[in-house]
Amino acid sequence: MNFSRLLDLDACYSTRLRIAENPGVLRTIAMFFAHSGDSWFWVLALLLVGFTATPFWQQRALWMGISVIATALLVLIIKFSVKRRRPEGEWGGIYRSTDPHSFPSGHATRSFMLAALAVGFGPAWLAAVLLVWAPLVGLARVAMGVHYLSDVLVGALLGILMGWANYHLVPLALAYLTPLIP
């Protein structure tokens, strides 16, 4: 099977999952999950936790915040290297205007990275919530027509890898940097 045929199949299956143009409760739920992986939301939420929570949660917020930024940089590098256009559509104008590239899905990468970090750092209830949430974010991005299925699948794999890498590297970096901070 050639690459062109794979892209056609990807577009076909992505279109079958699409509900962006269908009003109703399912569309509303998909819109919620599609937005819940926005980076600005996570940065603000992590800042809030970092400034108001116990040291346990402050440390996790710092690890997750650093990981969100590192993951975003990697996704941007890949997106601007691959330059795959988003599927045609009306919904998600902000995404279409600020980031016209769809591969890989930054939302899927970020959500799976956060879930993987939660599996490593805990607590178990947070890991369970994020393990349910992450695939819903990816599916919602396809359902709302801003990504192809392959964008989300590759984003999920990349997110899991970034979660693993950040789980091992962020604590080392923080341990190294802490003595340097006055």
C-alpha angles and dihedrals in degrees: 000000000000127000093252091057091050091053090050091051090047091053091046095052091042090054091051090056094047119113101157093115095046114090118218146081095302091055091049091051091047090050090053093051093042090057096038091078094056112134094223089057092052094045091051093044092049091048090051091050090045093056100038111029137083119278090260091060094037090059092049091047090052092049092047093045093052089046093050090053094046091047092049091053092051092047091050092051091051094044094052091045096049098033097194110174119236118250114273115266149114104243119088098034092165091057093044093051100041097037117019093177122091107185115120109013107241090200093054092044092049096045094048091044091054091047091050091049091050090052089055101039101029155166096194095228091056091049090051093050094047093045089058094040099049098064090044090056091051094046091047091054089057093041091054092049101242095111142033119236092251090054089059097042092051090043090054092051092045090048092052090050092047090048091053092046094046091047088060102033107039095062090048092050092047091049089051095046099042095077089051094057113088 
